[in-house]
Amino acid sequence: MNIKNIMLLEPFNSPVDVLTKEKKNIKNDKQKALLAYAVGLIYKKHRIRLSSVHSIPLGLAQLSSIVKKEGLATEHIPFILDSTKRYINDEEIENRISSYDYDTVWMSVGSPEAAYETIRYAKIIKGINNDTPIMLGGVLPSMYPDFFLKNDEINFLIRGSAEIAVQQYIKNNSETNFSNIQGLCYRTNSGKINISQLFALEPDLQKIPPYDLEGLEIDAYMKNNRFCNLQTSRGCPYNCPFCSHAKFWGLKPKFRPINHVRMEMRILEDHGCKAGYLVDSAFTLNKTHMKKFVEAYEKEGLSIKLAFETRADHFSEEEAALATRMNTLLIAFGGESGSPRVLNQLRGKDHGDGHQHVKNMFKAVKSAKKYDILCSSTWVLGLPGENKETLKETKKVILELCAAGMDLADIRILQIFPGTDYFNNPKKWGLKIIEKEISNQENPWDKVAYHETEELNAKEIIIGAVDIRDALFQHYLSRSKRKHKQNKRKS
């Protein structure tokens, strides 16, 4: 097949009943209330209303620039912008896709919900033309190739960074044997499924072109939500046993050309972007890189407010001072656990038997608050060694951090991804995996435990998460009441 034009899609949809339920029960849903509080806090501080955070899909934007460099054309339909507000039925999807000219369809899959939508989109596309090759990429296909390829509609998927594999595929698309392309999984004409055990070769980020933001309907994404994702680096050397980031992007940090990043931010700001999130694993890992970014940001005269995630042990007053120069609206620290017992078993957080990480969290919060930067933290419940006492310790530390100035805390339940050490060696870590399959739409991963520790079952892990969320809800409620009284006295 001679490929000339590629359709790039990011499937997603919100079921009508879920949307209706959320609208009715939002006042009684403490998780939604905590999210609303976070949005309100950012608005009060920065006058930016983040009603939605669906950005231009960077993976597709990168592929678009690469295939255009190879002389091909791309098309993109931003279905996600509509599907977060209303249900899009098969007929509308078919009609909109049919109005474009394309030879093949590539889809990016970034969440369990999107996984099922991807299969639905694939069936619709094959209904239009059964000979259209469909290729998938992203974290979910990389971790679960069998789940996707068992569906007859899916022809190809790439595990890991797709750039090199895509270039090789384009040059070999007329062939029937793709076994020489590392990371490419595929179905033969006879129906045989070939799974690459290796992830695709990692590209040299200094040699690939910048994102094709203009080609992915940038104005559509900016129209109602002036938010974007950005990326300045890939990879993380810490290889936390629960994290899929290192498996997907690699252990060695790799940095994109600062000039590319600066140019992309200029394009986004010129199209009305007001806020952005740096999706780097830990933005402050390399101080030299951070300084180059800040200098480029200032030289370009940008005003986009930025948020990023980093490690507490890589954030001091020096990094906080740099962060203020790039209009940082929020910094997120990986707290993971407040229990030294649990932290002592967590690679990368086990310094000083876990005690040092807790100290680092307080120091990081203090540094952020000195420069008046909003800060948040993420916590993972159900890690190896977790029991009822360690849950209490984590709850205590979180509330103490809030009292010390931490603005927000995000409580999550451990997700055990394929390819991670927890998944491959659960017995070594004292974990029992109950369910290895990806979840369905009714049971998002962030609300369900699919594993047990040696001392806690799945239900007890969930109860622990609810208890800490309830405590946070009460803390934020009390804080809001205090501020309301103070404002009333001033007026």
N, C-alpha and C positions, 0 to 999 in steps of 0.2 A: 504494500500500500504506500502510495506517495503522499506524505504528509505536507500540507502547505499552511493549514490554519488550525489552531488548537483552541478549544473551548476550555477555559479555566473556571472551576466552580468550587464554592465552599458551602456544602449542604448544611442546612439547619432548619428546624421547625419547632414551634411550640404548640403542643396539642391544645385544642380549644378548651377542653375540660380543665386542663391545668391552669390556663390563663384565667378562666372564670373563677376557679377555686381560689387562686391567689388574690384576685380582686376582692372577693368576698371576705377572706380571712386575713388580710394583710395586717389588720390591727391586732389580731390575736396570735400572729406568728412572730415570735421573739427574734428569730433569725432575720426576718424581713425588717423588723424594727431596728435591729442592730445595724443592718445595712443602710437603712434610712438615716440613722444617726450619723454614720460615717459620711454619707453623701452631704448631709447638712453641715457637718463639721468642716468639710473641705470648702463648701460654699461660703460659710461665714468667714473663713480665713482667706480664701483666694477669689471668691466671687465666680467660681466655676461650678456649674451644675452638671454632674456626671450622671445623667439619666440612663445612659447606656454606654458601654465601652467596646462596642464592636468596631474594630479598626480594619483598615485595608489588610487583607491577609498577606503577611510579609513573604511567606513561602511561595505563594503564587506570583507575587510581584517579582521575586528573585528569578523564578523559572521563566517568567515572561521576558525579562531582560536577556536571559541566556538564549532562549529559542529565537528571539528576534535577532540576536547577534549571529545566529546560525542561518539567518535569511528567511525564517518562518514568521507567520503572523499569529496573533492571539486575540481572543474575544473573552469578555468577562461579564457575567450577570450577577450583580450584588444581591442575590436572593435573601441573604441573611438580614439585610436592612428591613425587609418587609416581614420576614418570617418570625422576627422577635416580637412583632406587634399583632400579627394575625396568622391564622392557619392558611397555608397555601396548598390548594388541592392539586391533584395530579394533572388535571386539565390545564390549569394555569401554567404549571411548570412545563408541560409539553408545548403549549402555545408559545411561550416566551423563548424556549430553547430552539424551537423549530424556525423561529424568525431570523436565526443567525446562520451564517455559512461556516461550517467547520468539518474537519476530517476525523478528528479524534477528541475525546473528552478526558481531561485530567482533573481529579478532585482532591482537595486537601481535607483530611479528617482530623479534627483536634479534640474531640470529646466523645464520651459514650453515647450521648444523645445524637450527635452528628453521625455516629457510626451507622445507626439504623436508618437515618435519613439518606445516607450515601447509598445504601442498598436500594432504597425506594427510588432515588434519582436514577440509579443505574438501570432499573427495570423500565422506567419511563423512556430513557434515552434509547435503550435497545428496542423499545416498542416503536420508536420513530424510525430507526434503522438498525437492524440486528447486526449489521456488519461494522458498526462503529466501535473501534477499540476504546476501552475504558481503562485508565490507569489511576491508581491511588497513591498518595503519599501522606506523610505526617506521622505523629507519634503513635496513634492507634494502629494503623496498618503495619508499622515497623514492629510493634510488640505483639500483634495478633494476626500475622499473615494468613494463618489457616482459617480464621473466622471469616475473613473477607473473600478469600479465593474459593471457599466452598460454595459460594454463590456463582452460578454460571455466567452472570452478567459481567463479572469483574475479570478482565483479561490480564492485567499487570498491576504490580505494586512495587514500590521501592522502599527498602528498609534504610533508615538513616538519612543523612544529607543527600539530597537528590541530584545536585548539580552535575557531577561527573557522569553518573549513571544515565541521566537524561541526555547529555551530549552523545554518549555512546549509543543510546537507544535510537536517537534521531539518525545517526549514521548507519545503523543496522536495521532500520524499520522494515526494509523489504525482505529481511531474512526471516526464517522460521525458528532458528535456534539462537536463543539469547543467553545461553549458559556461560558465555564468556564475559557477561556484564555483572560485576560484583554488586550484590545488593538487590538485583532485580529478581523478583518472584513472578511467575507467569503460569498460564494455562496453555498447554499445547492444543493443536487442532483436534487431537484425539481425546482431549479432556484430562490429560495427565497434569497434575499440579507439581510444579517445581519450586521448592522453597529454598532461597539462598540462606545458608546458615551464617554468612558474613554480612555485615552492614556495608553499604556503599562506601567507596573510597571518599575520604574527606577532601574537599577542595582547598586550594590555597586562596584564602579570602582576599589577599592582596591582588589577585589576578582575575577575579570575577567582577562583572559590571555592577553598578549600583541598582537598586530596586527600580522597577518600571512602575512608578506610582501613577503617572499620567495614564498609562495603559489599563489601569484597573479601576476606572471610574472614580477618581479621587473626589470629584465634586459631589457625587452621590453620597459618599461616606461622610463628607464634611457638612452636608446640607443641614442636618438636624442634630448632629452630635460632633462637635469640633474636637474630636479626640483621635489620637493615633498611637500605634505601637512603633517602637524604634528598636534597633539592635545594633550594638557597637562591637560585640564580641560573642564567641561561641565557646563552649567547653568549660569544664570545672575540674580542678585537680583533686578535689576532696572525695569524690566518689562515695557519697553517703549511701549506705546499703538499701535505703528505701527510694532513692531518687532515680528517675528515668532520664534526667537531663544528661548526665555523663555518658550513659549508654547511647543516647541518641546523637549528641553533639561531640562526644569524645572527652578524654581526660585532660588533654593539653589545651590550655586557653589559646584561642586564635583571635586576632583582632582585625576588624574591618578597616579599610583606609579612612582616616578621619575626614578627608576631603569628600568622600562619598556620603558619609553621615551628615556632614555640614550641608552639602547640596540637597540632600533629601529633606532635612529640616527646613531649609529655605523654601523648597517647593511646598511643603506642608503648610508653613506659616503664610505663604502667599495665597494659599487656597483657603485660609481662614482658620487653620488649626490653632486651638488655644491651649491644649494640654496633651501630654504624651507620657507613655510608660516605656521605660527601657527594659526590654525583656531579657537582658543579660542575666546569667545565673547569679552573679554577685558583682555588681558594677564597680566596686572599689577595690577589687582584688589586686589590680595593678595600678599603683599610684601615678606612675608616669603616663599611662594611658588616660587616666581620669583627668590629669592636668592638661593633656593635649586636647581632650574633648572640651574642657572648660574654656581654653584659649580660643578654640575654633568657634564655640558658641558666642563668645564675646566679640570676636573679630567680625562675625557675620551680623552682629547686632540683632540677635534673635530675642524673642520674648515668650516663646512657648514655655509653659510651666511643666516641669518634669517630675516624675516619680520613678523610684527604682528600688530594687531589693538588694540587700547585701548581708554580709556576715558581721556579727557584732565585734569579732576580733579583728576586723579590717575597717573599723570606723572609729576615728578619734576626732578631736577638735580640729585637726588639720583637714580631714575629709569633710567635716561639717562646714568649715569656712569655704572650701571649694564648692560645696553643694549650694551655698547661698548665691554664688556667682552665676549659677545656671538655673536660677529661678526654681529651685526644688520645692514642690508642693507637698511631697510625702516621701518618707523613707520607710521601707519595711525590713525588719530584721527577722531572721529565722531563729525563733526561740526553741522550737521543737518540744522541750520538756523542762520543767523546773525542778525535777528530781535528780540529784547527783547519781543515784543508783541507775536510773535509766540512761542518763547522759554518759556514764562510764562505759556503757555498752554501745554507744553511738559513735562510730568512726567520724573524726573531725570535730566532735564536741566533747571528747573524753579527756581533755587536758586537766590535770589536777584532780583526777577521779570525778570529773564532771562539775566540780565546784567552780572552776575557773570560768566556765561558760556562763554560769549564772552571774558572776561578777562582771563579765564582759557585757552582758545585756544591760545591767544598770549603768555602766560607764557609757555605753553607746547612747542610751536614752538621755543621759545627762548632757552629752556632747550635742545632741540634736536640739535639746531644749535651750541650751546656752545660745544657740543661733536662731532660736524661735522657729524651728522646723517641725512640722507635724510628723509624728513617727508612729508606726504600727508594728505588730509582730504576728508571726504565724506559729501555731502550736499543733503538734501531731500527737494524738492520743492512741494508745494501743501499741506502742513500741515494745520491743523485747524488754522484759523485766518489769513491765507495767503491772501494778496491782492497785488495790483501793487506796493504800497509803501514798503511793507515788502520785496518784491522781490528786489527792489532797495537797501534796507538796506543790504540784504544778499550779493548782488553783491559787494557793497562797502567794506564790511568786508572781503570778500574773496580776493579782490585785495589788501587790506591793509595787510592782512596776507602774501600774496605773496611778497609784498614789504619788509615785516619783515623777510623774509627768508623761508617761506613755499614753498616747491618745486613743489608740485602737488595738484590739486583739482579735485575731481570726482563729477560731477553734476548729480543727479538722480531725477527722478520723483517718488513721493510717490506710493508705491505698497501696497494695502490694502489686507492683507492675512486673510483668514478665521481663526477664533480662536483668533484674536487680538481684542483689545477693539474698535478700529476704525471700524472693520467689524461688530462686534456684536451690537455696539451702535452708528451708524453714526450720528443720529439726535442729540445726546448729544454733539457730537463734532462739529456740524455744517458742516457735510460732506454729500454729496449725491453721493452714489455709482451708477455709470452708468452701469457697467458691472461686475458681480460677477464670471463669468466663466473664466477659465484660457485662456490665449491668444493663438493665433495660431502662426505658424512659421513666417508669414509675418509681424506680429506686436509684436515684443518682448516687454516685460513689461517695459524695461528701456527707451523706446522711446515713449510710449503711456500713456496718462492719462485716467484712467477709473473712474474718480471721479471729483467732483466739490467742491469748498469751498463756503462759503456764498457769497463771493465777486468775485470769479474767476470761469469761466467755464473751461472745459478741454482744449480747444484750447488756452486760455490765459495762462494756466499753462505751456503748451508746448512752447509757445512763450517766456515765462520767462526763461525756461531752455535753449532754443537756444540762447537767448540774453546773458546769463551769459557765456555759452560755447564760444560764439563769442568773448566776452571780454577776456576770458582766452587765447584763441587762439592768439589774438593780443598781449597780455602780453608776452606769451612765444616766439612769433615771435620777438618782440622787444628785449627780453632778449638774444635770440640767436644771433641777429645782433650785439648787444653790445659786447658779448663775442667774436664774430668773429673779430670785429674791434680791441679788446684788444689783441687777439692772433696775429693779423697781425702786430700790433705795436711792440710786443715783438720779433717777428721773423725778 
